[in-house]
Amino acid sequence: MLQVQYIRDHKQTVLEGLTKRGFADAETIIDKILETDEARRATQVSLDSTLAESNKLSKEIGILFKNGEVQKANLIKEKTGQLKESSKKFSEILVQKETELQELLYQVPNIPHKSVSSGQSEEDNEEVFKEGVIPDLSENALPHWELAKKYDIIDFELGNKITGAGFPVYKGKGARLQRALINYFLDKNTNAGYTEVQVPHLVNEDSGRGTGQLPDKEGQMYEVGLDGLYLIPTAEVPVTNLFRDELLKESNFPIALTGYTPCFRREAGSYGSHVRGLNRLHQFDKVEIVRIEHPKKSYDALNDMVEHVKGILRELKLPYKILRLCGGDLGFTAALTFDFEVYSTAQKRWLEISSVSNFETYQSNRLKLRYKDSDGKSQLAHTLNGSSLALPRVLAGILENYQTEDGIQIPDVLIPYTGFAKID
């Protein structure tokens, strides 16, 4: 979340950034934040003053009793009782104001980077790169959900029977291809210097709030109500929370981690042909990369992450493009996001397969993730993450773009992982 002091010192910049996002009633909520903070600070001053006076009088009472001035000491003692009541009242008001301030700050998204353009939706996103050759398929080319049924590698109906729509069952060579992609992505990431971690697939509320999924995306997460836990929507949540409440040294940077997890998203309200098959699922596999960086180097790190994902897609030989998201399509916690989209030749449409984002200090402020600078001062670190990669739409792209009349070819780079060169 944004820091109150930053809002106070850069109010106009904050309002301009929220306008880029199309954030409604920006000035109203920012003014409310500043008013609440003023009240909080005033209450803190009153509390500190009352406690200081109470402590001073307590010392006087001790001296008076020691000197035998009991009557005078008892008179002052009555006053300290009144001060204690006042300090209790101020403490209650302070907690109330701090809670109000926190809840208000949770409602405000991150401020977009200066390179982010204004815009209302994905139609306003800016294409910044495109690469790869779109294959010329035969007239009989099939979308991936029909290929999955033809070669018996993914069963959507069986998943629906077991759980519900959006929970597919991978079978035979489909399951092996899925496992091959996971291992390939992890190997690419670790070879690039990312340390692999295995993390829980359930997180507590503090973790969800730390990375910004709560309260913003509460309706999109599966909650285990009895235990107050949530199924993770992405490995970003548990991996980034490894550093919650940590004070790092500058020598710890850069921190680069990668992890594979299943991901769970309710995706409420998602219907229609555009979410058919693997296009949108409630459970899917993803390999994530997360970085904790010094603020001066985080945008170099973001560029490195973008280049890293490019390298993977080049090896898979999938046609793709990169979009810089506009303010209206930017995620709640992100300052700058690049989306990667692969072309689905059979569907004749682009499918998002990765988002690479810099959150600057937005997550670290929630996480209380800090480092000590060269002057010994505590500063907020920058956090970044990216999909490297999400499997469903990559798999859909491979099935559709690599289909032939007599089967589905496997990208050369994956054959050592699958142990086969064709699905037929």
URNOR-V177717 format. One record per residue. N is the residue number from 1. RES is the residue in one letter. SS is DSSP state (A for helix, B for strand, O for the rest). PSI is psi as a letter, one per 40 degrees, with the letter a starting at -180 (999 if undefined). NEAR is the number of other C-alpha atoms within 12 Angstrom. Layout:
N|RES|SS|PSI|NEAR ; N|RES|SS|PSI|NEAR
This chain:
1|M|O|i|40 ; 2|L|O|i|41 ; 3|Q|O|h|34 ; 4|V|A|d|31 ; 5|Q|A|d|17 ; 6|Y|A|d|23 ; 7|I|A|d|31 ; 8|R|A|d|22 ; 9|D|A|d|14 ; 10|H|O|f|18 ; 11|K|A|d|24 ; 12|Q|A|d|18 ; 13|T|A|d|22 ; 14|V|A|d|32 ; 15|L|A|d|30 ; 16|E|A|d|26 ; 17|G|A|d|35 ; 18|L|A|d|37 ; 19|T|A|d|28 ; 20|K|A|d|33 ; 21|R|A|e|37 ; 22|G|O|f|26 ; 23|F|O|h|30 ; 24|A|O|i|18 ; 25|D|O|f|16 ; 26|A|A|d|29 ; 27|E|A|d|22 ; 28|T|A|d|16 ; 29|I|A|d|27 ; 30|I|A|d|36 ; 31|D|A|d|23 ; 32|K|A|d|26 ; 33|I|A|d|34 ; 34|L|A|d|29 ; 35|E|A|d|22 ; 36|T|A|d|29 ; 37|D|A|d|30 ; 38|E|A|d|21 ; 39|A|A|d|23 ; 40|R|A|d|28 ; 41|R|A|d|23 ; 42|A|A|d|20 ; 43|T|A|d|27 ; 44|Q|A|d|26 ; 45|V|A|d|18 ; 46|S|A|d|23 ; 47|L|A|d|27 ; 48|D|A|d|22 ; 49|S|A|d|19 ; 50|T|A|d|27 ; 51|L|A|d|26 ; 52|A|A|d|18 ; 53|E|A|d|23 ; 54|S|A|d|26 ; 55|N|A|d|22 ; 56|K|A|d|19 ; 57|L|A|d|27 ; 58|S|A|d|25 ; 59|K|A|d|18 ; 60|E|A|d|24 ; 61|I|A|d|26 ; 62|G|A|d|20 ; 63|I|A|d|17 ; 64|L|A|d|20 ; 65|F|A|d|19 ; 66|K|A|d|13 ; 67|N|O|e|13 ; 68|G|O|e|13 ; 69|E|O|g|16 ; 70|V|A|d|17 ; 71|Q|A|d|14 ; 72|K|A|d|20 ; 73|A|A|d|23 ; 74|N|A|d|20 ; 75|L|A|d|19 ; 76|I|A|d|27 ; 77|K|A|d|25 ; 78|E|A|d|18 ; 79|K|A|d|23 ; 80|T|A|d|26 ; 81|G|A|d|21 ; 82|Q|A|d|19 ; 83|L|A|d|27 ; 84|K|A|d|25 ; 85|E|A|d|18 ; 86|S|A|d|23 ; 87|S|A|d|27 ; 88|K|A|d|21 ; 89|K|A|d|20 ; 90|F|A|d|27 ; 91|S|A|d|25 ; 92|E|A|d|18 ; 93|I|A|d|23 ; 94|L|A|d|27 ; 95|V|A|d|22 ; 96|Q|A|d|20 ; 97|K|A|d|27 ; 98|E|A|d|26 ; 99|T|A|d|18 ; 100|E|A|d|23 ; 101|L|A|d|31 ; 102|Q|A|d|27 ; 103|E|A|d|23 ; 104|L|A|d|28 ; 105|L|A|d|35 ; 106|Y|A|d|33 ; 107|Q|O|e|30 ; 108|V|O|h|41 ; 109|P|O|i|40 ; 110|N|O|i|45 ; 111|I|O|h|43 ; 112|P|O|i|42 ; 113|H|O|i|31 ; 114|K|O|d|17 ; 115|S|O|e|21 ; 116|V|O|h|30 ; 117|S|O|i|33 ; 118|S|O|i|29 ; 119|G|O|i|25 ; 120|Q|O|d|19 ; 121|S|O|a|19 ; 122|E|A|d|21 ; 123|E|A|e|16 ; 124|D|A|e|21 ; 125|N|O|i|28 ; 126|E|B|h|27 ; 127|E|B|h|21 ; 128|V|B|e|19 ; 129|F|B|i|19 ; 130|K|B|i|23 ; 131|E|B|i|22 ; 132|G|O|i|22 ; 133|V|O|h|20 ; 134|I|O|h|25 ; 135|P|O|i|22 ; 136|D|O|g|17 ; 137|L|O|i|21 ; 138|S|O|i|16 ; 139|E|O|d|12 ; 140|N|O|e|15 ; 141|A|O|i|27 ; 142|L|O|i|30 ; 143|P|O|i|34 ; 144|H|A|d|38 ; 145|W|A|d|33 ; 146|E|A|d|25 ; 147|L|A|d|36 ; 148|A|A|d|35 ; 149|K|A|d|24 ; 150|K|A|d|21 ; 151|Y|O|e|25 ; 152|D|O|f|23 ; 153|I|O|d|30 ; 154|I|B|h|35 ; 155|D|B|h|30 ; 156|F|A|d|29 ; 157|E|A|d|21 ; 158|L|A|d|20 ; 159|G|A|d|21 ; 160|N|A|d|19 ; 161|K|A|d|14 ; 162|I|A|d|14 ; 163|T|O|d|15 ; 164|G|O|i|17 ; 165|A|O|i|27 ; 166|G|O|e|34 ; 167|F|O|g|32 ; 168|P|O|i|34 ; 169|V|B|h|31 ; 170|Y|B|h|29 ; 171|K|O|i|22 ; 172|G|O|b|20 ; 173|K|A|d|29 ; 174|G|A|d|36 ; 175|A|A|d|25 ; 176|R|A|d|28 ; 177|L|A|d|38 ; 178|Q|A|d|37 ; 179|R|A|d|30 ; 180|A|A|d|26 ; 181|L|A|d|38 ; 182|I|A|d|35 ; 183|N|A|d|32 ; 184|Y|A|d|33 ; 185|F|A|d|40 ; 186|L|A|d|34 ; 187|D|A|d|26 ; 188|K|A|d|32 ; 189|N|A|d|34 ; 190|T|A|d|24 ; 191|N|A|d|18 ; 192|A|O|e|23 ; 193|G|O|e|21 ; 194|Y|O|h|28 ; 195|T|B|h|24 ; 196|E|B|h|28 ; 197|V|O|i|25 ; 198|Q|O|h|20 ; 199|V|O|i|25 ; 200|P|O|i|26 ; 201|H|O|e|29 ; 202|L|B|i|30 ; 203|V|B|i|34 ; 204|N|B|i|28 ; 205|E|A|d|27 ; 206|D|A|d|25 ; 207|S|A|d|37 ; 208|G|A|d|38 ; 209|R|A|d|35 ; 210|G|A|d|36 ; 211|T|A|e|49 ; 212|G|O|e|39 ; 213|Q|O|d|38 ; 214|L|O|h|33 ; 215|P|O|e|27 ; 216|D|O|d|23 ; 217|K|O|f|26 ; 218|E|A|d|23 ; 219|G|A|e|17 ; 220|Q|A|e|25 ; 221|M|O|i|32 ; 222|Y|O|h|29 ; 223|E|B|h|26 ; 224|V|B|g|16 ; 225|G|A|d|13 ; 226|L|A|d|8 ; 227|D|A|e|12 ; 228|G|O|f|16 ; 229|L|B|i|22 ; 230|Y|B|h|35 ; 231|L|B|h|34 ; 232|I|O|h|42 ; 233|P|O|e|40 ; 234|T|O|i|45 ; 235|A|A|e|43 ; 236|E|A|d|48 ; 237|V|A|d|44 ; 238|P|A|d|42 ; 239|V|A|d|41 ; 240|T|A|d|45 ; 241|N|A|e|35 ; 242|L|A|d|30 ; 243|F|A|e|35 ; 244|R|O|h|30 ; 245|D|O|f|22 ; 246|E|O|i|24 ; 247|L|B|h|24 ; 248|L|B|i|29 ; 249|K|B|i|25 ; 250|E|A|d|26 ; 251|S|A|e|14 ; 252|N|A|d|20 ; 253|F|O|i|25 ; 254|P|O|i|28 ; 255|I|B|h|32 ; 256|A|B|h|33 ; 257|L|B|i|41 ; 258|T|B|i|43 ; 259|G|B|i|43 ; 260|Y|B|h|41 ; 261|T|B|i|38 ; 262|P|B|i|31 ; 263|C|B|i|38 ; 264|F|B|h|29 ; 265|R|O|h|29 ; 266|R|O|d|27 ; 267|E|O|f|23 ; 268|A|O|h|19 ; 269|G|O|e|12 ; 270|S|O|h|18 ; 271|Y|O|i|15 ; 272|G|O|i|10 ; 273|S|A|d|14 ; 274|H|A|e|19 ; 275|V|A|f|24 ; 276|R|O|i|25 ; 277|G|O|b|37 ; 278|L|O|e|43 ; 279|N|O|d|37 ; 280|R|O|h|34 ; 281|L|O|i|35 ; 282|H|O|d|34 ; 283|Q|B|h|34 ; 284|F|B|i|35 ; 285|D|B|i|41 ; 286|K|B|i|40 ; 287|V|B|h|47 ; 288|E|B|i|49 ; 289|I|B|h|51 ; 290|V|B|h|46 ; 291|R|B|h|45 ; 292|I|B|h|46 ; 293|E|B|i|39 ; 294|H|O|h|35 ; 295|P|A|d|29 ; 296|K|A|e|20 ; 297|K|A|e|23 ; 298|S|A|d|31 ; 299|Y|A|d|29 ; 300|D|A|d|19 ; 301|A|A|d|33 ; 302|L|A|d|36 ; 303|N|A|d|22 ; 304|D|A|d|26 ; 305|M|A|d|40 ; 306|V|A|d|36 ; 307|E|A|d|22 ; 308|H|A|d|30 ; 309|V|A|d|40 ; 310|K|A|d|35 ; 311|G|A|d|24 ; 312|I|A|d|34 ; 313|L|A|d|39 ; 314|R|A|d|22 ; 315|E|A|d|22 ; 316|L|A|e|33 ; 317|K|O|f|27 ; 318|L|O|h|41 ; 319|P|O|h|34 ; 320|Y|B|i|39 ; 321|K|B|i|35 ; 322|I|B|h|33 ; 323|L|B|h|35 ; 324|R|B|h|38 ; 325|L|O|i|37 ; 326|C|O|i|35 ; 327|G|A|d|39 ; 328|G|A|e|34 ; 329|D|A|e|33 ; 330|L|O|h|42 ; 331|G|O|i|34 ; 332|F|O|d|35 ; 333|T|O|e|42 ; 334|A|O|i|42 ; 335|A|O|d|44 ; 336|L|B|h|42 ; 337|T|B|h|43 ; 338|F|B|h|42 ; 339|D|B|h|40 ; 340|F|B|h|44 ; 341|E|B|h|36 ; 342|V|B|i|44 ; 343|Y|B|h|36 ; 344|S|B|h|39 ; 345|T|O|d|31 ; 346|A|O|d|31 ; 347|Q|O|e|29 ; 348|K|O|f|21 ; 349|R|B|i|25 ; 350|W|B|h|28 ; 351|L|B|h|36 ; 352|E|B|h|33 ; 353|I|B|e|42 ; 354|S|B|i|38 ; 355|S|B|h|40 ; 356|V|B|h|45 ; 357|S|B|i|44 ; 358|N|B|h|45 ; 359|F|B|e|45 ; 360|E|B|b|40 ; 361|T|O|e|38 ; 362|Y|A|d|41 ; 363|Q|A|d|45 ; 364|S|A|d|44 ; 365|N|A|d|36 ; 366|R|A|d|39 ; 367|L|A|e|32 ; 368|K|O|f|32 ; 369|L|O|h|33 ; 370|R|B|i|34 ; 371|Y|B|i|33 ; 372|K|B|h|21 ; 373|D|O|a|21 ; 374|S|O|d|12 ; 375|D|O|e|10 ; 376|G|O|e|13 ; 377|K|O|i|14 ; 378|S|B|h|19 ; 379|Q|B|i|27 ; 380|L|B|h|37 ; 381|A|O|i|43 ; 382|H|B|i|42 ; 383|T|B|i|51 ; 384|L|B|i|50 ; 385|N|B|i|51 ; 386|G|B|i|46 ; 387|S|B|h|47 ; 388|S|B|f|48 ; 389|L|B|i|50 ; 390|A|B|h|47 ; 391|L|A|d|42 ; 392|P|A|d|45 ; 393|R|A|d|42 ; 394|V|A|d|45 ; 395|L|A|d|48 ; 396|A|A|d|43 ; 397|G|A|d|46 ; 398|I|A|d|42 ; 399|L|A|d|47 ; 400|E|A|d|41 ; 401|N|A|d|41 ; 402|Y|O|e|39 ; 403|Q|B|i|37 ; 404|T|B|a|25 ; 405|E|O|d|18 ; 406|D|O|f|16 ; 407|G|B|a|21 ; 408|I|B|h|32 ; 409|Q|B|i|27 ; 410|I|O|h|37 ; 411|P|O|h|34 ; 412|D|A|d|21 ; 413|V|A|e|28 ; 414|L|A|e|32 ; 415|I|A|d|23 ; 416|P|A|d|18 ; 417|Y|A|d|24 ; 418|T|A|d|27 ; 419|G|O|e|18 ; 420|F|O|i|22 ; 421|A|O|e|21 ; 422|K|B|i|26 ; 423|I|B|h|32 ; 424|D|O|999|23
